[in-house]
Amino acid sequence: MSASLAAARALLAEHPVVDGHNDLPWALREQVRYDLDRRDIAGDQTGHLHTDIPRLRAGGVGAQFWSVYVRTDYTGDRAVSATFEQIDVVRRLADRHPGDLRLAYTADDMEAARADGRIASLMGAEGGHSINNSLATLRALYALGVRYMTLTHNDNIAWADSATDEPRAHGLTAFGREVVREMNRLGMLVDLSHVSADTMRDALDTSAAPVVFSHSSARAVCDHPRNIPDDVLERLPANGGIAMVTFVPKFILPEAGDWTLRADENMRAHGFHHLDTTAEGMAVHRAFEAANPRPLATAATVADHLDHMREAAGIDHLGIGGDFDGTAFTPADLADVSGYPNLIAELLDRKWSTADLAKLTWQNAVRTLRGAEDVARTLRAGRGPSIATIEQLDG
């Protein structure tokens, strides 16, 4: 083991990773329809999943935001019920593995879980379609433990534009701004990964609380619409929020983006959704990769994004959001959740200090959630739940 890797492991023992986004719940839905006996994460699930408890421990993970994502072709009540099913499996995982996972709802809960040697398990909804244009449903998600909501996924919704769809609202509608305000009142973090740059700016203009980018990298380093423009990164210090760098190769390495477009087309040509992680879908992916070797991102590629994001936003506004089990492909030395020490070792080699790395891995994310909680206490003292509807505000 290199000296840098040994130092990285020691650092993570003191300052573990808060990872902003992991799609294990959806992978469990797709692969085994939530049959946790068939994908028991107490043991090694290499070959099936990027995530299991032994590899979380090896990776130095101290807190995980589990994504309770549902696909955007799930609409209306179907999207809501599927989101509840995703929440249910996170709760079942925590119940099944109490010696390793503990549900967390607050920054204090995160600290307490860490002190007890547990991995704090938080939830984030991925896509505003999950609330079906209902602020009451938003409140229900919060009551069930969801602590961030990504405003969109890959497609526009009625009140917000996605980064990967054609502009329609050109940011947030009036109802979209009301969603942000109600999230602030609840203490639910506004997640701006996946949204268009105009939606990012509108949300920052509207939000009284720190925002989060749960899994996004720097657009200046890799010009992909899923990444964050510099002018938005530069607003994070005033907002107090955090940008959590992602590992998805097509978002961090330009050559990988071009290759992935062709791989996704191949999936669709074989009758699969491009995000399919079933054994059958992954077999199609692997066959394509064998015939068309893919450009490999590495921890150094991710570190290039973090170096730039640090210059644009400052060290107090950075975090990590790998997107494991939500992507078919990963960087060569960040293949699964055991790989975080490789990234920390790379940053140590780039002369990042222990104090700065502690902010990146643990402290910034905890502070951001605590900041949202503080704002919520103030707002709740001044106003009650919003009963506005999309029809009232958007016509």
C-alpha positions in Angstrom: 0.0 0.0 0.0 1.4 3.4 -0.9 2.0 6.0 1.8 -0.7 8.2 0.4 -3.3 5.4 0.4 -2.4 4.5 4.0 -2.8 8.2 4.9 -6.1 8.3 3.1 -7.5 5.4 5.0 -6.3 6.9 8.3 -8.0 10.2 7.4 -11.3 8.5 6.5 -11.3 6.6 9.8 -11.5 10.1 11.5 -13.4 12.0 8.8 -15.6 9.5 6.9 -17.3 10.2 3.6 -20.8 11.6 3.4 -21.8 10.4 0.0 -24.6 12.5 -1.6 -26.1 9.9 -3.9 -26.4 6.2 -4.2 -29.0 4.3 -6.3 -28.9 1.0 -4.4 -32.7 1.1 -3.8 -33.5 1.3 -7.5 -31.0 -1.5 -8.3 -32.7 -3.7 -5.7 -36.0 -2.9 -7.3 -34.7 -3.7 -10.8 -32.7 -6.8 -10.0 -34.6 -8.6 -7.3 -37.9 -6.7 -6.8 -36.7 -5.8 -3.3 -36.0 -9.4 -2.2 -33.3 -8.6 0.3 -32.5 -12.3 0.7 -31.4 -12.5 -2.9 -29.2 -9.4 -2.6 -28.0 -9.5 1.0 -25.7 -6.5 1.3 -24.2 -8.0 4.5 -22.0 -10.0 2.1 -20.0 -9.2 -1.0 -22.3 -8.3 -3.9 -19.5 -7.7 -6.5 -20.7 -8.5 -9.9 -24.3 -7.5 -9.0 -24.0 -4.2 -7.2 -21.5 -1.4 -6.6 -22.6 -1.3 -2.9 -22.6 -3.6 0.1 -21.7 -3.2 3.7 -18.2 -4.6 3.6 -17.3 -2.3 0.8 -18.9 0.7 2.4 -16.8 0.0 5.4 -13.6 -0.5 3.3 -14.4 2.8 1.5 -14.6 4.8 4.7 -18.3 5.8 4.2 -19.8 7.3 7.4 -23.1 8.6 5.9 -25.0 7.8 2.8 -27.9 9.6 1.1 -29.8 6.7 -0.5 -31.6 7.9 -3.6 -35.3 7.0 -3.6 -35.4 7.7 -7.3 -38.1 6.6 -9.7 -38.0 6.8 -13.5 -39.6 9.8 -15.2 -41.9 7.6 -17.2 -43.5 6.9 -13.8 -46.0 9.7 -13.6 -48.9 10.8 -11.4 -49.9 8.5 -8.5 -47.6 5.7 -10.0 -44.6 7.9 -9.3 -45.7 8.7 -5.8 -46.4 5.0 -4.8 -43.1 3.9 -6.4 -41.3 6.5 -4.3 -42.9 5.2 -1.2 -41.7 1.7 -2.2 -38.2 3.1 -2.5 -38.4 4.7 0.9 -39.7 1.4 2.3 -36.7 -0.6 1.1 -34.3 1.9 2.7 -36.1 1.5 6.0 -36.0 -2.3 5.6 -32.3 -2.2 4.9 -31.7 -0.2 8.1 -33.9 -2.6 10.1 -32.1 -5.6 8.6 -28.6 -4.3 9.4 -28.8 -2.4 12.7 -25.2 -3.0 13.5 -24.1 -1.1 10.4 -26.8 1.2 9.2 -28.9 3.7 11.2 -31.6 6.0 9.7 -30.7 9.6 10.1 -33.0 12.6 9.8 -30.8 15.5 11.1 -27.2 16.6 11.2 -27.2 15.6 14.9 -28.4 12.1 13.9 -25.5 11.9 11.4 -23.0 12.8 14.1 -24.5 10.4 16.6 -24.5 7.5 14.1 -20.8 8.2 13.3 -20.0 8.3 17.1 -21.6 4.8 17.5 -19.8 3.3 14.5 -22.9 3.2 12.3 -23.3 4.4 8.7 -25.9 7.2 8.9 -28.6 6.5 6.3 -30.4 9.4 4.8 -32.8 9.6 1.9 -33.1 11.9 -1.1 -35.9 11.9 -3.7 -34.6 12.2 -7.2 -37.0 14.2 -9.4 -40.0 16.5 -8.6 -42.3 14.1 -10.5 -42.2 12.1 -7.2 -44.6 14.6 -5.6 -47.1 14.8 -8.5 -47.5 18.6 -8.2 -48.6 18.3 -4.6 -47.1 20.2 -1.7 -49.0 17.8 0.7 -47.1 14.9 -0.9 -43.8 16.8 -0.5 -44.6 17.1 3.2 -45.4 13.4 3.4 -42.0 12.6 1.9 -40.4 14.8 4.5 -42.4 13.0 7.3 -41.1 9.7 6.0 -37.5 10.9 6.3 -36.6 12.3 2.8 -34.1 15.1 3.4 -33.5 16.3 -0.1 -35.4 16.4 -3.4 -33.7 16.8 -6.7 -36.1 19.2 -8.5 -35.9 17.2 -11.8 -34.4 14.1 -13.2 -33.6 13.8 -16.9 -36.8 15.2 -18.2 -38.7 18.5 -17.6 -41.6 18.5 -15.2 -44.5 20.9 -15.1 -42.7 23.4 -12.9 -39.0 23.1 -13.6 -36.6 22.5 -16.5 -34.1 19.6 -16.6 -30.5 19.9 -17.8 -31.1 17.2 -20.4 -34.4 18.3 -21.9 -35.5 21.2 -24.2 -36.2 24.4 -22.2 -39.8 25.0 -21.5 -40.2 27.0 -18.3 -36.7 28.5 -18.7 -36.1 27.8 -15.0 -38.7 27.5 -12.3 -42.4 28.5 -12.7 -44.2 30.3 -9.9 -45.3 26.9 -8.5 -41.7 25.7 -8.7 -40.6 28.6 -6.6 -43.3 27.7 -4.1 -42.0 24.2 -4.0 -38.5 25.6 -3.1 -40.0 27.8 -0.4 -41.9 24.9 1.1 -38.8 22.8 1.1 -37.0 25.6 3.0 -39.9 25.7 5.5 -39.6 21.9 6.1 -35.9 21.7 6.2 -35.6 19.6 3.1 -32.5 20.4 1.0 -33.1 21.7 -2.5 -31.0 19.5 -4.8 -29.9 21.1 -8.0 -28.3 18.1 -9.7 -30.0 17.3 -13.0 -31.7 20.7 -13.4 -30.9 23.2 -16.1 -28.6 26.1 -15.4 -31.6 28.5 -15.4 -33.4 26.3 -12.9 -30.2 26.4 -10.7 -30.1 30.2 -10.8 -33.9 30.5 -10.1 -33.6 28.2 -7.2 -30.6 30.1 -5.8 -32.6 33.3 -6.2 -35.5 31.8 -4.3 -34.0 29.6 -1.6 -33.5 31.0 1.9 -31.5 27.9 2.8 -28.4 26.2 1.6 -28.8 24.1 -1.5 -27.1 20.9 -2.5 -25.8 19.4 -5.8 -25.9 15.8 -4.7 -24.0 14.4 -7.7 -22.7 16.9 -10.2 -19.2 18.0 -11.4 -17.7 21.1 -13.1 -18.9 22.2 -16.5 -15.7 24.1 -17.1 -13.8 20.8 -16.9 -16.3 18.6 -18.8 -18.9 20.5 -20.8 -21.9 18.4 -20.1 -25.3 19.9 -19.2 -25.4 17.8 -16.1 -22.5 19.7 -14.7 -22.4 23.0 -12.8 -21.4 26.3 -14.6 -18.8 28.4 -12.9 -21.2 31.3 -12.2 -23.4 29.0 -10.2 -20.5 27.5 -8.3 -19.4 31.0 -7.5 -22.8 31.6 -5.8 -22.4 28.8 -3.3 -20.5 30.7 -0.7 -23.2 33.3 -0.3 -25.9 30.5 -0.2 -24.0 28.2 2.1 -24.6 25.2 0.0 -22.5 22.3 -1.3 -21.5 20.8 -4.7 -20.9 17.1 -4.4 -18.6 15.9 -7.2 -19.8 12.8 -9.1 -17.8 9.9 -10.6 -20.0 9.1 -13.6 -17.5 8.9 -16.5 -19.7 10.6 -19.1 -20.0 13.7 -16.7 -16.3 14.0 -15.9 -14.4 12.9 -19.1 -15.4 14.3 -22.4 -14.4 11.3 -24.4 -16.4 9.1 -22.1 -19.5 11.2 -22.9 -19.2 10.6 -26.6 -18.7 6.8 -26.0 -21.7 6.6 -23.6 -24.0 8.2 -26.2 -23.2 5.3 -28.5 -23.6 2.7 -25.7 -27.0 4.1 -24.7 -28.1 3.9 -28.3 -27.0 0.3 -28.4 -29.1 -0.4 -25.3 -32.2 1.1 -26.8 -31.6 -0.8 -30.0 -31.7 -4.0 -28.0 -34.9 -3.0 -26.3 -33.5 -1.9 -22.9 -33.7 1.4 -21.0 -30.3 3.0 -21.1 -30.2 2.9 -17.2 -31.1 -0.8 -17.0 -28.9 -2.5 -14.4 -30.4 -6.0 -14.7 -28.1 -8.9 -15.6 -29.6 -8.9 -19.1 -29.1 -5.2 -19.5 -25.5 -5.3 -18.2 -24.7 -8.2 -20.5 -25.6 -5.9 -23.5 -23.5 -3.1 -22.0 -20.5 -5.4 -21.5 -20.7 -6.8 -25.0 -20.7 -3.3 -26.4 -17.7 -2.4 -24.3 -15.8 -5.5 -25.4 -16.3 -4.5 -29.0 -15.8 -0.7 -28.4 -13.2 -0.2 -25.6 -14.3 2.8 -23.5 -12.2 5.8 -22.4 -11.3 5.3 -18.8 -11.8 8.0 -16.2 -9.8 7.7 -13.0 -9.6 9.3 -9.5 -7.3 11.8 -11.1 -10.1 12.8 -13.5 -12.4 13.4 -10.5 -9.6 15.3 -8.7 -9.3 17.7 -11.7 -13.0 18.6 -11.1 -12.5 19.1 -7.4 -9.4 21.3 -8.0 -11.5 23.5 -10.3 -14.6 23.5 -8.1 -12.4 24.5 -5.1 -11.2 27.5 -7.1 -14.7 28.5 -8.1 -16.7 27.8 -4.9 -14.1 27.4 -2.1 -13.2 24.4 0.0 -16.2 25.0 2.4 -18.7 24.2 -0.4 -17.5 20.8 -1.8 -18.5 17.2 -1.2 -18.7 13.8 -2.8 -21.7 12.1 -4.6 -20.5 9.1 -6.4 -23.8 7.9 -8.0 -22.9 4.3 -7.5 -25.5 1.7 -8.6 -27.0 4.5 -10.8 -24.5 4.2 -13.6 -23.4 1.2 -15.7 -19.8 2.5 -15.8 -17.4 3.8 -13.2 -13.8 5.2 -13.2 -11.1 2.6 -13.2 -10.0 3.1 -9.6 -13.4 4.1 -8.3 -15.2 1.0 -9.3 -17.4 0.8 -6.3 -18.0 2.2 -2.8 -14.7 0.8 -1.6 -12.8 3.2 -3.8 -13.1 6.5 -1.9 -9.6 6.1 -0.4 -8.1 6.2 -3.9 -9.6 9.7 -4.5 -8.4 10.9 -1.1 -4.9 9.6 -1.8 -4.9 11.4 -5.1 -5.9 14.7 -3.4 -3.2 14.2 -0.7 -0.7 13.8 -3.5 -2.0 17.2 -4.8 -1.2 18.7 -1.4 -4.8 19.0 -0.1 -4.5 19.4 3.7 -6.1 17.1 6.2 -8.3 20.0 7.4 -9.5 20.6 3.8 -10.1 16.9 3.2 -12.1 16.7 6.4 -14.4 19.4 5.1 -14.8 17.6 1.7 -15.6 14.2 3.2 -17.7 15.0 6.3 -17.9 18.5 7.7 -19.4 20.4 4.7 -22.3 18.0 4.2 -23.2 18.0 7.9 -23.0 21.8 8.0 -25.2 22.2 5.0 -28.0 20.0 6.4 -27.7 21.8 9.7 -28.0 25.1 7.9 -31.3 24.0 6.3 -32.6 22.9 9.7 -31.8 26.3 11.2 -33.6 28.1 8.4 -36.6 25.8 8.7 -37.0 26.6 12.5 -37.1 30.3 11.7 -39.5 29.9 8.8 -41.9 27.6 10.7 -42.2 30.2 13.4 -43.5 32.6 10.9 -45.7 30.6 8.6 -47.6 27.3 8.3 -47.7 24.8 5.4 -48.4 26.1 2.0 -51.7 25.0 0.4 -51.0 26.5 -3.0 -51.7 24.5 -6.1 -50.0 24.5 -9.5 -53.3 25.5 -11.0 -53.5 28.6 -8.8 -49.9 29.7 -9.4 -49.2 28.6 -13.0 -52.7 28.7 -14.5 
